[in-house]
């Protein structure tokens, strides 16, 4: 496993990180989930990403239990807030930031998180209020650094320009061979400001693994076949997308790589990406994904990928 610096911070994070969006909030049996976390540490993964909304606290509670026996300084822990935790608890107001960080820390069984992230931009709260409260959380030692997820470039720029605002260390966008929207504005802005990307869905929810075949039902043990985990995948398993992904197979074979290695190496080719967040329902998936760390793709391979995917790339 190789490691990269997270933005301007002192954090060193593994190129592959373990996420808990759908998997550890109830989508995967507890024993399997524990085995996945164990496999992650065995493979050198030191970065664990979660959020309060995942299972309405269930993912944080699970990780708090599983990580409680480990030396706290041996891993980098990130969580998020924004989405509704109750009928009245949502957003990025100062009151919510202080309330939700305390609740997350209690579930995670820790005194601090390494990275506290705003899960989306809050149109209903003044940016000054949000940034001020985040600064207070850092000053109180409850979070070492702050980040955001899926913020528009103009709002990122506005937050950076605020006098006295704490500095962002990370951005968490969706980013993959199929979804390249961050390249237009977010990545160039963040690169200038020493803000790293920690990308989610680098395998496009498993589609870039090649497991889904055009015209065939999804495998029984796959995310697309799962009632609890398959709700966000419909666009990605459209026939034109699956046909394009199948054209990646000979490219991966020519490079001596598996399909997941190809997809993860593709996002890691971007210097502004510090880590690729992967979900896993089985420990062997964790190990397979971890093996993508350190792989470099040739210019010919990158060009072949673009040609194979063509019109299905979202920019």
N, C-alpha and C positions, 0 to 999 in steps of 0.2 A: 504494500500500500504506500502510495506517495501522498504528500501533504502540501497544502498551499496556504499562504497567509490570507486571512479574511480581511480584505480591505486594508485600512490603515491600522487596524487593531493589532493586539499582541496574540490573537488567537491563531493557532495552526490547526486547520481542519483537514480531515481525510478527503481525498478527491471523490470518493463515494461515501454518501451518508445514508443513514437509515431513517425513513419517514414513517409516520403512523396515521396517515389520513384516514383511510378506510379500513386498514388491516387490524390495527390494535385498538379500535374503538368498538369491537364486537364482531368484525367480519371474519376473524380467524380464531380458531379454538385457542384457549389460553396456553396449553402445553406447546402448541406450534409457535405461538407468538414468543414465548420464553425462549424456545430453541433458536428463533431467528435473531433475537437480541444477543444471545450467547455466540452465535455464529459470526455476527457482526464484529464483536470484540476480538474473536479469534482471528479474523481476517484483517485486523488493524483499523477497522472503522472506529473513529473516536467521536463522531458528530451525530447526535440524535435530534431529530426535529419533530415537534408536535404542536398542538394548539389547544386552547381551552374548548373550542367548539367540537373537536373530534369526539363524537359520542357524548357530547355535553359533559366533558370532564372525564369520561371513561378512559381515554388514551393516556391522559396525564396520570390518572390514578394507577393504571397498569404500570406505566414506566416508573412511577414513584416506588412501587413495590419491588419491581425487578431490579432497579438500579440502587436500591437502598443499601445493598451489601458491598457496593463498589466504592473505592476511593473517589471522592467527588472531583478531585483535580485530574482524574484519569480520562475524563470525557468532557465533551463540549455539549451543552444542553441548550436547546432553543425552544421557545414556545411563542404563541401569538394571542392577540385579542382583537376583536371587532364585532364578530357575528353574534347574534342574540343568544344569550345564555338563559334568558327568561323573558317574560312578557315586557319587562322594564329594563333589563340589563343588556345593553348593546352599545356599540360605537366607541369613540375615542375621546370622550370628555375626560376632564381631570378626575372626576369622581369615579368614572368607570375604570380608568387606568389604574388608580390606586386600589380599587376594590378587586379588580380581576388579577392583578399581579399577586396580591396576597392569597387569593383563592388558588391560583395556579401553583404557587410555592407550597402551599399546604398539601395539595394533591401530589405534587412531585417530591414531597418530603425533602426539601432542600431550602437553604437560606437564600439562594440566589440562582438566577439563570444566567448563562453566559451571553445569551442573545434574546432580547425581547422585541417582538416584531408586530407592527400594525398590519393586520391581515388584509385590510383594504383601506382605501382613503375614505374618510368620513366627511361627507358634504355638509353635515348638519352641525359640525363643531368647528369653531375658529381654529385655524392652523396654529396660531400662537398658543392657544390653550393646550392643544395636544402636545406640542413640542415642549412647553414648559413643564407639563406633568411628566413627560418621559425623562426630562432632565432631573426631576426630583427623584424618580425611581432609581436612576443611575447614582445620584448623589447619596441616596440612602443605602446603596450597596445591594439592592435587590436585583439589579441587572448590571452586567458589566458593560454591555454594548447594546445598541438599538438597531433595528432594521425595519424594513417595510416589505410588503408583498403586493404586487400588482398595482402599484401607484402609477398614475400617468406621469410622463416626463415633466410636464409643466408644473405639476404639484410637487414633484421631487425638487425641482429647481427653486420653487417658491419657499419650500421649507429650508433649503440650504442658505437662502438669502436672509433669513430671519436673524436679527442680531441676538447673540447670546444663546442660540439654539444648540442643543447637543448634536454631535456629528453622527451621521449614519455610518454603520459599518457594512451593512448588507442590504441587498435587494433580492426578493424571492419571486421570480416570474416563472410562468410556464414557458418552457423552452425545449425544443427538440428539432430534429430534422424536418418534421412536419409543421411545427409551429415556431416561426422565426420572428414574430412581431417585435420582441425586445431589441432586435438589431437596429431598428430604425431610429429610436431616440433614447431608450433607457440605457442600453449598454454603453454607447458613446459618452453620455452624460456621467454615468457612474464611473467609467474608467478615468475620466478627468478628475473626479472628486475622490478617488481612492475608495470607492464603494464596490465590494465584490458581489457577484451574482451567486446565489445558491439556488439552483434551478429545480423546479418540480415537474414531474411527468416527462423526464428525459426519454423514457421509453414509450411515450404516448399511451400510458396506461396498459402497457404490455403489447400494444399493436406492433411496435417496431421489433419485438422479439420474433415476429413471423408466425406466431402460434395460431393466428386466425387466417383461415383459408377462404378466398372468395367463393361464395355459393354454398359453403358448408356451415352447419351450426357451430357455435363456439364450443371448444372443449368443455366437458362437464366441470372440470376443476378450475376454470379460468374466471377472471374478473367479470367478463361479459355475461357469463352464465349465472353469476351470483346475484341474488335478489338484494343483498345488503351492500354490494360493492359495484354493481354494474350500471348505476343510474346515469353516469356522466360519459359513457363511452360510445353512444350511438353514432355521433358524427364520425368518429374515428374508425368505425367498422363498416362504413359505407363502401360498396363494391369498388369504386374507382380508387379509393385509398388503399384498400387491401391488395388490389391488383398492382398498384405502384410499389407497395412494400415488398411484394414477392419478387419484384425486379431487383431488389437489393441483395437477394440471396447469392447470386454469382459474384457480386462485388465483394461481399463478406468472405466468400470462399477463396477468391483470388488473393485477398489480403491475409488469409490464414486466420480469420476471426469468426466468432459466432455472431449472430445477428445482434444480441444485446451488447456485446463488446463493441461492435461497429457503432451502434447508436450512442452509447455512453462516451466512447472516444470522440465522437463527433461533437458533442456539447463541450467536452473538456479541451477541445482544440482551441477554444476561445479563451485567451489569457485572462479576461475579466471574470470568467467562471471559476469560483473557488471549489465548488463541490456540486455533485449531481445527487439529488435526493431520490432514493429508490424505495419502493415499498416491496414487501416480500411476505408471502404466506407460508413459505417453506425455507428451511435453512440452506438447502442446496441453491435456491435462487439468490440468497445473500452472497454465497461464495462465488457463484457465477458472475454476478454483477461486480463484486469486488475485484475480480480478475481483469476488469477493464482499466484499472488504474495504471498509468504509465504508458499506455499504448499511444503511438503517434500514427496519424494517417497521412499518406502521401498526397501530393497535389492531384495526382491522377485519380486516386480513390475519391477524394472530395469532389472532383469534377464529375466522376461517374455517378456519385450519389445524387447530385443536382439533376443530372440528365434523367436518371431513373425515376425520380419523384415528380419532376416537371410541374404540371399544373396543380397538383394536390398540395403543394407547399403553401402554407398560409403565412403571409408576411405583414 
